[in-house]
Amino acid sequence: MAITAAQVKELRESTGAGMMDAKKALQETDGDMEAAVDWLRTKGLAKAAKKSGRTAAEGLVAVKVEGGQGVAIEINSETDFVARNAEFQKLAGDIAEVALRGGAERDSLEMLKSSAMGEKTIDEQITDKIATIGENMTLRRVSRLTGDTVVSYVHNAVAPGMGKIGVLVAMTGGDEAFGRQVAMHVAAANPAALGEADLDPALVEKERQVQTDIARESGKPDQVIEKMLEGRMKKFMAEATLLGQAFVVDPDRTVADAAEAAGVTITGFVRLEVGEGIEVAKEDFAAEVARAAQG
């Protein structure tokens, strides 16, 4: 089929490839733009810089623990296929190791990105992997947790210490077996905070307003509404906090009760889930077809 100058221009702008390479890619793929991008990627002709605009919402969380400290990092890729790539997994593990060894000064994402890893910085190593693997990648988050004992848990692990959800739990007393149970609970229940005092006031106020509006819809007197609101906020606090939640291992008691029985004080937790909060743009399929029909 005939390849138009407009098609070549679009492919060049989206990949950074040269004009002749873009034209050849379109010829090789019968003008299929998406296939042409993949053709350029397999040939190593799509520039890493041009990939930075694509949404990276897959990837891995990697955790590392040593002594009384642990770190969790999230590094994103465009597809789950790449997250299962051995090179990508090694990159995630190496970054987590650098974060763990670097101490508190590497708790800042920007400081971590500029930290040395081998002969280059972490940021430079990621750029190199973008070029070789062929997908956009982003080091998105790093969290550190310290305590007398820190334990970790990874849900949906694809390799040791890395998967879709990574959890760290800090505690005093007890043993690691109980800490692991708590970490598994955090992975499943996703509490917003450790205790009521740790909840974001804005979150609490928002919930209070929502529940107030719901209660008023009932048309009941103000004094009854106040009682309703009190009960609903108490339930919200319990469901939103780790210590107030029903323990998944023993639902008849709260995590706080289970910790007390085990002689444990839970002092903190970290939970990172791949892609949480990332908005993935979904194009209107009808608009896509219409644009394609216009050539």
C-alpha positions as CSV (number, residue, x, y, z in Angstrom):
1,M,0.0,0.0,0.0
2,A,1.1,3.6,-0.5
3,I,2.6,5.2,2.6
4,T,1.8,8.9,3.0
5,A,4.1,11.7,4.2
6,A,1.6,12.3,7.1
7,Q,2.0,8.7,8.3
8,V,5.8,9.0,8.2
9,K,5.6,12.3,10.1
10,E,3.3,10.8,12.8
11,L,5.6,7.8,13.3
12,R,8.7,9.9,13.4
13,E,7.2,12.2,16.1
14,S,6.0,9.3,18.2
15,T,9.3,7.3,18.1
16,G,12.1,9.7,17.3
17,A,13.1,7.4,14.4
18,G,14.7,8.8,11.2
19,M,12.6,9.5,8.2
20,M,13.8,6.6,6.1
21,D,13.5,4.2,9.1
22,A,10.0,5.3,9.7
23,K,9.0,4.9,6.1
24,K,10.6,1.4,6.0
25,A,8.8,0.4,9.2
26,L,5.4,1.4,7.7
27,Q,6.2,-0.4,4.4
28,E,7.1,-3.5,6.3
29,T,3.9,-3.4,8.3
30,D,1.5,-2.4,5.5
31,G,0.9,1.0,7.2
32,D,-0.1,-0.4,10.6
33,M,1.1,2.4,12.9
34,E,1.2,0.3,16.1
35,A,3.0,-2.6,14.3
36,A,5.4,-0.1,12.8
37,V,6.3,1.2,16.3
38,D,6.9,-2.3,17.4
39,W,9.0,-3.0,14.3
40,L,11.2,0.1,15.1
41,R,11.5,-1.1,18.7
42,T,12.7,-4.5,17.7
43,K,15.3,-2.9,15.5
44,G,16.4,-0.6,18.3
45,L,15.5,2.5,16.2
46,A,12.9,4.0,18.5
47,K,14.6,6.5,20.9
48,A,14.2,6.1,24.6
49,A,13.4,9.8,25.1
50,K,10.3,9.4,22.9
51,K,9.0,6.5,25.1
52,S,8.9,8.7,28.2
53,G,5.5,10.0,27.2
54,R,3.8,6.6,27.3
55,T,2.0,5.6,30.5
56,A,3.9,3.1,32.7
57,A,1.3,1.6,35.1
58,E,2.6,-2.0,35.3
59,G,5.9,-3.0,36.9
60,L,7.1,-4.3,40.3
61,V,7.4,-3.4,43.9
62,A,10.7,-4.7,45.3
63,V,11.4,-5.0,49.1
64,K,14.6,-5.4,51.0
65,V,15.0,-5.9,54.8
66,E,18.1,-6.0,57.0
67,G,18.1,-5.8,60.7
68,G,15.8,-3.1,61.9
69,Q,15.2,-1.4,58.6
70,G,13.5,-2.2,55.3
71,V,12.8,-0.4,52.1
72,A,10.2,-0.8,49.3
73,I,10.5,0.7,45.9
74,E,8.1,0.8,43.0
75,I,9.4,0.8,39.4
76,N,6.9,0.9,36.6
77,S,6.9,-0.4,33.1
78,E,4.2,-0.3,30.3
79,T,3.4,-4.0,30.3
80,D,3.3,-6.9,32.8
81,F,5.3,-8.8,30.2
82,V,8.3,-6.6,30.9
83,A,7.8,-6.9,34.6
84,R,8.5,-10.6,34.2
85,N,11.6,-9.9,32.3
86,A,14.8,-11.0,34.1
87,E,16.6,-7.8,33.2
88,F,13.8,-5.6,34.6
89,Q,13.6,-7.7,37.8
90,K,17.4,-7.4,38.4
91,L,17.1,-3.7,37.9
92,A,14.3,-3.5,40.5
93,G,16.3,-5.6,43.0
94,D,19.5,-3.6,42.5
95,I,17.7,-0.3,43.1
96,A,16.1,-1.6,46.3
97,E,19.6,-2.7,47.4
98,V,21.0,0.7,46.8
99,A,18.1,2.3,48.7
100,L,18.6,0.0,51.6
101,R,22.4,0.6,51.8
102,G,22.2,4.3,51.3
103,G,20.4,5.1,54.5
104,A,17.9,7.9,55.1
105,E,19.4,10.3,52.6
106,R,18.1,8.1,49.9
107,D,14.5,8.3,51.1
108,S,14.1,11.1,48.7
109,L,13.1,9.8,45.2
110,E,15.3,12.4,43.5
111,M,18.3,11.6,45.7
112,L,17.8,7.9,45.0
113,K,17.6,8.5,41.2
114,S,20.9,10.4,41.3
115,S,22.6,7.7,43.5
116,A,25.4,5.6,41.9
117,M,24.6,2.1,40.9
118,G,27.7,0.6,39.2
119,E,29.4,3.1,36.9
120,K,26.2,5.1,36.3
121,T,23.4,6.7,38.3
122,I,20.1,4.9,38.8
123,D,18.5,7.3,36.5
124,E,21.0,6.6,33.8
125,Q,20.7,2.9,34.3
126,I,16.9,3.2,33.8
127,T,17.4,5.2,30.6
128,D,19.7,2.5,29.3
129,K,17.1,-0.2,30.1
130,I,14.4,1.8,28.3
131,A,16.5,1.8,25.2
132,T,17.4,-2.0,25.4
133,I,14.0,-3.4,26.6
134,G,11.9,-1.0,24.5
135,E,9.4,0.3,27.0
136,N,9.0,3.4,29.1
137,M,10.1,2.8,32.8
138,T,9.7,5.1,35.8
139,L,11.1,4.8,39.3
140,R,8.0,6.1,41.1
141,R,8.3,5.6,44.8
142,V,10.6,4.7,47.7
143,S,9.6,4.1,51.3
144,R,11.7,3.2,54.3
145,L,10.6,1.7,57.6
146,T,12.7,1.3,60.8
147,G,11.9,-0.5,64.0
148,D,13.1,-3.1,66.5
149,T,12.0,-5.7,64.0
150,V,11.0,-5.2,60.4
151,V,9.3,-7.9,58.4
152,S,8.2,-8.0,54.8
153,Y,5.7,-9.7,52.6
154,V,5.2,-9.7,48.8
155,H,1.9,-10.6,47.2
156,N,1.8,-12.2,43.8
157,A,5.6,-12.5,43.9
158,V,7.3,-13.0,40.5
159,A,10.7,-13.4,42.0
160,P,12.1,-13.3,45.6
161,G,11.3,-10.0,47.2
162,M,9.3,-8.5,44.4
163,G,5.8,-8.6,43.0
164,K,2.6,-6.6,42.7
165,I,2.2,-5.6,46.3
166,G,5.0,-5.1,48.8
167,V,4.5,-4.6,52.5
168,L,6.8,-3.8,55.4
169,V,5.7,-4.0,59.1
170,A,7.7,-2.6,62.0
171,M,7.1,-3.9,65.6
172,T,8.6,-4.5,69.0
173,G,8.2,-7.8,70.7
174,G,6.8,-11.0,69.3
175,D,8.3,-13.0,66.5
176,E,8.6,-12.6,62.7
177,A,5.9,-15.2,62.1
178,F,3.3,-12.9,63.7
179,G,4.8,-9.9,61.9
180,R,4.4,-11.8,58.6
181,Q,0.7,-12.4,59.4
182,V,0.2,-8.7,60.0
183,A,2.0,-7.9,56.7
184,M,-0.3,-10.3,54.9
185,H,-3.2,-8.6,56.5
186,V,-2.0,-5.2,55.3
187,A,-1.6,-6.5,51.8
188,A,-5.2,-7.7,51.8
189,A,-7.0,-5.0,53.8
190,N,-5.1,-1.9,52.7
191,P,-5.5,0.2,55.8
192,A,-5.2,4.0,55.4
193,A,-3.2,4.5,58.6
194,L,-1.9,2.7,61.7
195,G,-4.3,4.1,64.2
196,E,-7.0,6.8,64.5
197,A,-4.4,9.5,65.4
198,D,-2.5,8.8,62.2
199,L,-5.5,9.3,59.8
200,D,-5.4,12.2,57.5
201,P,-7.7,14.9,59.0
202,A,-8.9,15.8,55.5
203,L,-9.9,12.2,54.9
204,V,-11.8,12.0,58.2
205,E,-13.6,15.3,57.6
206,K,-14.6,14.3,54.1
207,E,-16.1,11.0,55.4
208,R,-17.9,12.9,58.2
209,Q,-19.5,15.2,55.6
210,V,-20.5,12.3,53.4
211,Q,-22.1,10.4,56.3
212,T,-23.8,13.6,57.6
213,D,-25.4,14.2,54.2
214,I,-26.5,10.5,54.1
215,A,-28.0,10.7,57.5
216,R,-29.9,13.9,56.7
217,E,-31.5,12.3,53.7
218,S,-33.4,10.1,56.2
219,G,-35.3,13.1,57.5
220,K,-34.8,12.2,61.1
221,P,-34.4,14.7,63.9
222,D,-30.9,16.3,64.5
223,Q,-30.3,14.4,67.8
224,V,-31.0,11.1,66.0
225,I,-28.7,12.2,63.1
226,E,-25.9,12.9,65.6
227,K,-26.3,9.4,67.0
228,M,-26.2,7.9,63.6
229,L,-23.2,9.9,62.6
230,E,-21.3,8.8,65.8
231,G,-21.9,5.2,65.0
232,R,-21.0,5.5,61.4
233,M,-17.7,7.4,62.1
234,K,-16.8,4.8,64.7
235,K,-17.2,2.1,62.1
236,F,-15.2,4.1,59.5
237,M,-12.3,4.6,62.0
238,A,-12.2,0.9,62.7
239,E,-12.3,-0.1,59.0
240,A,-9.7,2.5,57.9
241,T,-7.0,1.8,60.5
242,L,-4.8,-1.2,60.8
243,L,-5.2,-1.5,64.6
244,G,-9.0,-1.2,64.4
245,Q,-9.5,-3.7,61.5
246,A,-10.7,-7.3,62.1
247,F,-7.6,-9.5,61.8
248,V,-7.8,-11.6,58.6
249,V,-6.2,-14.5,60.4
250,D,-8.7,-14.3,63.3
251,P,-11.7,-12.1,62.3
252,D,-13.2,-12.4,65.8
253,R,-10.7,-9.9,67.1
254,T,-9.0,-6.7,65.9
255,V,-5.4,-6.5,64.9
256,A,-4.8,-4.5,68.0
257,D,-6.2,-7.3,70.2
258,A,-4.2,-9.9,68.3
259,A,-1.0,-7.9,68.7
260,E,-1.6,-7.5,72.5
261,A,-2.2,-11.2,72.9
262,A,1.1,-11.9,71.0
263,G,3.0,-9.4,73.1
264,V,3.6,-7.2,70.1
265,T,3.5,-3.4,69.6
266,I,3.0,-2.6,65.9
267,T,4.9,0.7,65.3
268,G,4.4,1.3,61.6
269,F,3.8,-0.2,58.1
270,V,4.4,0.5,54.5
271,R,2.2,-0.8,51.6
272,L,3.1,-0.2,48.0
273,E,0.9,-1.6,45.2
274,V,2.0,-1.4,41.5
275,G,0.2,1.4,39.6
276,E,-2.1,2.6,42.4
277,G,-3.2,6.1,41.7
278,I,-1.9,6.1,38.1
279,E,-4.6,7.2,35.6
280,V,-4.3,5.2,32.3
281,A,-5.8,7.1,29.4
282,K,-8.4,5.2,27.5
283,E,-9.0,6.5,24.0
284,D,-12.6,6.6,22.6
285,F,-12.6,3.6,20.2
286,A,-15.1,5.4,17.9
287,A,-12.9,8.4,17.7
288,E,-9.9,6.2,17.0
289,V,-11.7,4.4,14.1
290,A,-12.9,7.8,12.7
291,R,-9.4,9.2,12.7
292,A,-8.1,6.0,11.0
293,A,-10.8,6.3,8.3
294,Q,-9.7,9.9,7.5
295,G,-6.2,8.6,6.7
